[in-house]
Amino acid sequence: MGIMSPQVFETVSGKIVSARAFEAVYLSGMGEPTLNPHLVRFVTTLTPHFWVSLTTNAAALNAEKAEALRDAGLDAVYISFGGHTAALYERMMGGLKFEKANQHVREIVRVAGQQVRVSANVSVTPLTRPYLAEIEHHLQDLGVHDTVFAMCHSRGGYLSDCTICDTPMPPLGQGRCDVFAETLYVAWDGQVLACCHDLAAEGRVGDLVQERLETILARKQRIVEEGVRFPMCARCNDMYRFVQDPTPDRRPLSEWVYLLAQEDRHAALVDVVRRQEARIDSLEAEIAAYERGYLLRFANWLRRAKQRLYSVLGW
């Protein structure tokens, strides 16, 4: 609901640079970073200290802006892209124009060259699921060869259209969010919130303009240890809440999301899971057998020890 001012940025960036506690800065959120007129200045300030990426829908990122960001030292661009046809793309992207997006993506790839990594984010929804391969091929034709697939989610409950997102809710009550644990989300006004989907500021952690960063980080760590249970968490079905959990064959979660959406791949993935489950069952059986053997040996030792003790005492 606002644009970060240079004054807020200088305060926030000064604190995170001085802290030396972060490796990367992601310019993203429930908004479009390229609409901020000070974006190039922000990137220029950050890149000497951090790996810096930008998430964009590319609607406003033309060749001129892309060149300025490249020259400012930007490391990566993630382009949100919703379809391989005008009808699907414009339905998924809230009315953004398909041909304009294609033009801008081509320009971004050309300008980026070898200096800036260009990737695409594709949300897997009931509408896009049948066309993931086609969307990936379309992006490759535009020059983007690194595509990340992620299950759609409710954006903390703000997206409630089941025709767009039908991802089931995860088990509730765990109090866990790897996104919150691993990142510090700073909104446009310097407020530290639960995450970028916290539009109502229900999960306010602190104010990085007014407070010391160390104070906020300590408060955040206490929340992680006690359980992440902000009001919006009860409405969140983002799989990346559990991104630190390994997949059965250790491939990235985005690859599993893609493969699970392909009907002809289901059997192969189910086979991987079943082999892992069989291995777990085998290991559990070995552990149980070892424990039984250990307890038997201990019982025998205890019985012999008691006999020796009785012998010494003359009993």
BELKA-V737585 format. One record per residue. PHI is phi in degrees with one decimal (999 if undefined). D_FIRST is the distance of its C-alpha to the first C-alpha in Angstrom with 2 decimals. Layout:
BEGIN
PHI,D_FIRST / PHI,D_FIRST
END
This chain:
BEGIN
999,0.00 / -172.1,3.80 / -122.2,7.29 / -62.9,9.99 / -84.3,12.77 / -58.1,16.41 / -66.7,17.29 / -64.5,15.02 / -60.1,16.14 / -61.1,19.73 / -65.6,19.76 / -64.5,18.34 / -64.5,20.46 / -61.2,23.44 / -71.3,23.46 / -75.6,23.24 / -67.2,25.85 / -65.2,28.15 / -70.8,27.95 / 52.4,29.35 / -109.2,28.08 / -129.1,26.06 / -104.0,27.28 / -141.6,24.26 / -125.9,20.66 / -107.3,18.54 / -88.8,15.67 / -161.4,13.78 / 150.5,11.28 / -83.0,9.27 / -178.6,8.36 / -117.2,11.01 / -57.9,12.25 / -71.7,14.68 / -80.6,12.31 / -78.1,12.23 / -66.4,15.39 / -100.8,16.52 / -57.9,16.67 / -61.5,20.48 / -61.2,20.97 / -61.2,19.03 / -63.4,21.18 / -59.4,24.28 / -71.3,23.78 / -82.5,23.28 / -61.9,25.93 / -67.2,28.97 / -115.4,28.02 / -138.4,26.28 / -78.9,26.29 / -121.5,23.01 / -126.2,21.52 / -130.5,18.75 / -105.2,17.45 / -146.5,16.80 / -90.3,17.49 / 71.3,19.59 / -63.9,18.63 / -111.0,17.90 / -98.9,20.15 / -86.2,23.41 / -61.1,26.60 / -62.2,25.99 / -65.8,22.70 / -62.4,24.38 / -63.3,27.36 / -64.1,25.44 / -69.4,23.71 / -60.3,27.13 / -68.3,28.78 / -77.7,26.23 / 100.1,27.52 / -55.2,24.90 / -91.0,26.67 / -152.6,25.09 / -125.6,22.87 / -109.6,21.93 / -101.4,21.46 / -76.1,20.09 / -138.2,22.75 / -114.6,23.49 / 171.5,26.97 / -103.9,30.19 / -127.8,30.47 / -61.3,28.41 / -63.8,28.35 / -69.3,27.23 / -58.9,24.70 / -71.1,23.01 / -68.3,23.04 / -75.8,21.51 / -103.1,18.94 / 66.0,17.47 / 97.1,19.67 / -60.7,19.54 / -85.5,23.04 / -62.0,25.53 / -66.1,27.80 / -65.7,25.16 / -63.3,23.88 / -58.3,27.53 / -61.0,28.15 / -67.2,25.28 / -62.9,26.30 / -59.7,29.87 / -65.0,28.87 / -61.9,26.85 / -61.5,29.87 / -63.5,32.26 / -67.7,30.45 / -63.4,29.86 / 54.2,33.58 / -95.3,34.71 / -87.6,32.21 / -122.0,28.95 / -75.0,28.95 / -113.1,27.36 / -128.9,26.65 / -122.3,25.17 / -106.1,23.32 / -121.3,24.55 / -86.3,23.42 / -88.2,26.56 / -131.0,26.22 / -56.5,28.92 / -80.6,28.32 / -90.7,28.51 / -52.7,31.05 / -71.6,34.12 / -124.2,33.16 / -61.1,32.09 / -63.2,35.16 / -65.0,34.67 / -64.0,31.03 / -62.3,32.26 / -64.6,35.11 / -62.3,32.91 / -64.0,30.74 / -61.9,34.02 / -63.4,35.17 / -81.1,32.09 / 106.3,33.07 / -96.6,30.81 / -111.4,33.21 / -125.8,31.02 / -117.6,29.15 / -108.8,27.50 / -105.0,27.44 / -135.8,25.30 / -64.0,25.53 / -59.4,22.64 / -146.4,20.95 / -81.2,18.86 / 53.4,15.67 / 71.0,16.32 / 99.2,17.34 / -82.0,14.48 / -108.9,16.88 / -119.5,20.03 / -86.7,21.92 / -70.3,25.21 / -75.6,26.18 / -96.7,23.45 / -139.4,23.77 / -122.6,26.93 / -64.7,26.89 / -69.6,28.61 / -72.0,27.31 / -75.1,28.88 / -56.5,31.21 / -88.7,29.38 / 89.4,30.36 / -77.5,30.68 / 65.7,27.97 / -125.4,27.42 / -151.7,24.56 / -67.1,25.58 / -63.9,22.05 / -64.4,21.23 / -65.8,24.71 / -98.9,24.59 / -131.4,21.17 / -122.9,18.99 / -90.9,15.27 / -112.9,13.42 / -78.5,9.63 / -61.1,8.23 / -99.1,9.51 / 91.2,12.71 / -72.8,12.53 / -92.8,14.80 / -116.2,13.96 / -57.0,16.24 / -168.2,14.80 / -71.3,12.02 / -93.1,12.06 / -83.9,11.50 / -66.3,8.29 / -93.2,10.01 / 55.0,11.27 / -73.1,14.72 / -110.3,16.21 / -71.2,15.60 / -101.9,18.34 / 175.2,18.05 / -126.7,16.64 / -75.0,17.80 / -77.5,17.62 / -96.6,19.99 / -106.2,21.97 / -73.3,24.42 / -60.3,23.54 / -60.2,26.82 / -64.3,25.97 / -67.4,22.76 / -64.1,24.70 / -65.9,27.51 / -63.3,25.33 / -63.7,23.78 / -64.0,27.34 / -63.3,28.53 / -64.3,25.93 / -60.3,27.13 / -68.8,30.72 / -85.2,30.34 / 117.9,28.27 / -84.8,24.61 / -135.6,24.02 / -71.0,20.49 / -52.8,19.93 / -69.3,17.89 / -63.2,20.82 / -69.5,23.03 / -111.5,21.04 / -98.7,20.79 / -120.7,23.39 / -75.1,22.43 / -60.8,25.85 / -73.4,24.64 / -61.6,24.65 / -120.7,28.37 / -67.2,28.40 / -76.3,30.97 / -72.1,33.52 / -74.5,35.96 / -76.8,36.70 / -56.0,40.41 / -111.0,41.40 / 70.4,38.92 / -75.7,37.14 / -59.1,33.36 / -58.0,31.34 / -62.7,29.92 / -68.1,33.55 / -66.3,34.34 / -59.1,31.38 / -66.0,32.77 / -67.5,36.34 / -65.6,35.79 / -81.1,34.31 / -97.2,37.59 / -58.8,40.21 / -76.4,43.10 / -100.0,41.74 / -56.0,41.54 / -60.6,45.19 / -65.0,44.99 / -70.7,42.03 / -61.1,43.69 / -63.4,46.80 / -60.1,44.97 / -63.2,43.65 / -66.2,47.10 / -64.0,48.81 / -66.0,46.51 / -64.2,47.16 / -64.2,50.90 / -65.5,50.73 / -62.6,48.99 / -59.5,51.68 / -64.7,54.39 / -65.0,53.04 / -64.4,52.73 / -65.5,56.32 / -62.6,57.50 / -63.1,55.80 / -62.1,57.37 / -64.8,60.77 / -63.9,60.50 / -63.8,59.57 / -63.0,62.53 / -64.7,64.83 / -64.5,63.57 / -63.9,64.07 / -65.2,67.56 / -64.0,68.51 / -65.4,67.27 / -63.1,69.23 / -64.0,72.36 / -63.3,71.99 / -64.2,71.55 / -64.0,74.64 / -65.9,76.74 / -64.2,75.55 / -64.4,76.61 / -64.6,79.99 / -64.7,80.57 / -63.1,79.63 / -62.7,82.02 / -66.7,84.71 / -63.1,84.37 / -79.9,84.53 / 74.9,87.52 / -87.9,85.89
END
